[in-house]
Amino acid sequence: MPLFVLPFPIIDPIAVSVGPLAIRWYALAYVAGLLLGWWLAKRIAANDALWGAVRRPAPLDVDDLILWVAFGVILGGRIGYVLFYNPGYYAENPLEALQVWHGGMSFHGGLMGAALGAFAFGRSRGLPALPIFDLATAVAPIGLFFGRVANFINGELYGRAADVPWAMAFPHGGPEPRHPSQLYQAALEGVALFVLVQILVRSGALKRPGLVGGAFLAGYAVARIIGELFREPDAQIGFLAFGGTMGQLLSLPMLALGLALIVRARRSTPAA
């Protein structure tokens, strides 16, 4: 155990409270991610030079697309958490599965919900699916960053016991100093992944439908697998075979699908 342990910065999870109404940082993280993602997606959609002849949503279409994706994220994230992380508990308490305000969201479930929402939006507008997926994933790391920072503020999803100089004792993690793994994941899944997809966007990857989306899937899978090495696994699940975690297991299909999309896109002819 290190001689010095950083104190956890106690931040009230409730950002604003007016009478019985309480707005939490976690909810604001979702709002900030969606608004900034919406703003950037409109700018990308409006830039003809980035797309060439690829059919994609018009800037005005993004206003509706963000609603479809937001609904998919919330619904898919909750269903994913119920099915992947705590099925036994919710089988005995099915009504609590509807109580989203009590927390419990799965990124992998949210991703599937967002993908279905984007696909349904494309079908309703007669647009191909891959350019929509590319556009959505080009801005998705913004929401991931804010979400991980909110996890840190809540003192949840903390890391494993550690003796690094920046280890800290979390309020619900016992006396042991632990990795601030939420911040590691904010850096990997948010900042690093955002830089990666934006470099691809600016270098013309949108002219090959599926390339940006595939890079996002593969990049997130790698970032999540690395981040899980420092994160304490969920208590109700623990470690899986070979010391793996549920997050790592769910990331493997993402990695395979992302690589498949990258290979497919690289073999295609870029839209002039």
N, C-alpha and C positions, 0 to 999 in steps of 0.2 A: 504494500500500500504506500502511495507517495506521502511524503511528509506534509505536503501542502495540497489541499483540495479546493478547487474553485467553487465558490458558493453558487448555487443555482439562482439566476436572477428571477426573483418572484415577480411575475407579471400577472395581473388579474386577467383570467381568460375572458371576462366580460369587458368589451371595449367601451360600450355605452349602455347606460341603464337609465331608463325613464319610467318610474313607477314599476309596474309589473313587467314592462317590456325590457328585455335584455338582448343586446346584440353582441355576439361573441366574435373574437378575433378569427376563429375558424370560419365563420360565415363570411366575414369580410374578406378572408383570403380567397374564397370561391368567387366573390363578387369582383375583387381586384383582378384575379386571373382572367375571368370572362370579359371584363371591360377592356383590359389592355390587349387581350388576345383578339377581341372584336376589332379594335382600332388598328392593330397591325395587320390583321387578315384583310381588312378593306384596302389598306395601302398596297399589299402584295397583289391582291386581285385586280387592282386598277393599273398595275404596271405591265403593259403589253410586252415590253422587252424581256421580261422574265419568263414568259409563257410561250412565245412564238405563236404557232397555230393551234395550240392545245385549247380545247373547249373547257372552260372553267366557270365558276360562279362569277357573275358581275358584282361590283361593289355593293349594289343594293340587295343582291341575293344574300350577302353575308349577314345582313340584319336578321333574316329569317333562319339562316343556317345556324347561327349562334344559339337560337332558342331550341332547335332540334337537338343540337349537341349537348346543351346544358341539361335538358330533360333526360337525355340518354346517360349522361355522366351520373346524375343523382340517382336515377332508377337502377342503372346497372351497377353503380358502386355499392348501393345498399344490398341488392340481390347477391352480388358477388361476396360481400362480407358474410351474409347469412349462410350462403352455401359453402364457401371455402374455409371460413375461419371459425364459425361457431354453429354448425348445423344442429348439433344435439340440443343446445340450449334453446334455440328458436323453434325446434320441433316441439318442445314442451311449453314454450311461451310464444305461440305464433303471433299474437297481437303486438308484441313488442318489436317484431320485425318492421312494423310500420312507424315506430317511434324514432325517426331519423335524428331528431334533435338530441337524443341521448348518445349520439356518436356511433361510429362503426361504419367505415366505408372501405371498400377494396379498390385499389387503383386498377387492377386487372379487370375487375367487373365493370368499373367505370369506363375503361377503354373499350370494352366490347359494346357497352351501351352507347357510347359516343359514336363508334363505328356504325352501329345499326341506325342510329339517328341520322348520321351523315348519308348513309346509303338510302334511307327512306326519303330524305330531302332530295337527293339526286334523282330518284325515280319520279318524284312529284314534279320536278322541273325538266325532266328529260336530259339530264346531264350525266356524263360518265362518272363512275364512282372514284377512280384513282386520283384524278385531279382534285376532287373535293377532299379526299383523305390526305393528300399532300398539303393542301392549304391548311387543314385543321391541325395536322401534326407539326407544321412549321411554327405554330404559335403555342402549342400545348405546353412546352417547358415553362412558360410563364406561370401557368397555374400550378405546375408541380413545385416550382420554387416557393411560391407563397404558401402552398399547402404544407410543405415541410417546415417552413418557419413557424406556421401556426401550430404544428405538432410540437415544436420546441417550446413555444409559449405555454402550451397546455401541459408540458412536462410528461407527454405520453410518447410511446414508441421509442423509449430511450435505449441507449446502447448497452453493451455487455460490460462487465466489470473490467477496469483497466487501471494501469499505473502510469499513463502518460501525463505530462505536466498540466495538460488542459482538461483532465478528467474532472467531473463534477458529480456531486451527490444530488440525485433527483428526488423530489418530494415523495413520489410513490415507488421509488426504486430501492428503498432500503438504505443502510448507511454506507454501502460500498460506493466508491467513486466509479463513474461509468463514462464511456465514450458519449459525447454529444452527437450521436449518429444521425439525428435529424438534420444537423447542420452539414454533415458530410453528404447526406443525400440531397440536400438543397443545392450544394455545390455541384454534385455530379449530375443529378437528374434535372436540375434547373439551369444553372449557369453553363456548365460544360456542354450539355445537350443542346441548349439554345444556341450557343456559338456554333456548334457543329451544323445544325440544320440551317442556320442563317448563312453560313459560308456556302453550303450547297445551293441554297436558293439564289444567292447573288452570283453564283458561278454557272447558272443556267440549268440546274438539275430539274427544274419544273418542266422543262421541255421533254423530259423522259418520265411520263407518268408512272408513279410508284416508287421512284428513286428516293425522294425526300421521306415519304411515309415508311419505306423499308429501312432507311437509315435511322429514323426515329425509333422504330420498333427494336432494331438490333442494338442501337445505342442505349436505349432505356434498359433493355434486358441486361446488358453488360454492367451498366451503372447500378442497377438494382442488385445484381448478384454480388458485386463488390460491396455495396452498402450493407447487405445482409450479413457480411462477415463481421461487422462491428455492432450490429443491432441485436438486442435481446429478443429472442423469438417470442411469439405470443404464448402466454402462460397456458392457455387451454390446449395448445398444440405441441409446443416444445420443439425439439429437434427431430428431424425425419431421418431417413436412412443416410448413412455416411456423413452425419453431422450437418446435413442440409436443412433448409428452412422452407416453409410454404411459399414465401416470396420468391426464393430461388427456383423452386419447382415450377411455379406458374410462369416464370420468366423464360424458361427453356423453349416452350412453343413460340413465344414472341420472338426469340432470337432466330429460330428456324424460319419462321414466316418472314421476318425482316430480311434475312439473307436471301431467301427465295425471291422476294420482290426486287431486291437490289440486282440480282443476277438477271431477272427478267427485264428490268428497265435498262440495264447496261447493254443488253442484246438488241434493244429496239433502236430505231433511227430517231434522233432528236427532231422535234417539230421545228421547222425553219421559221 
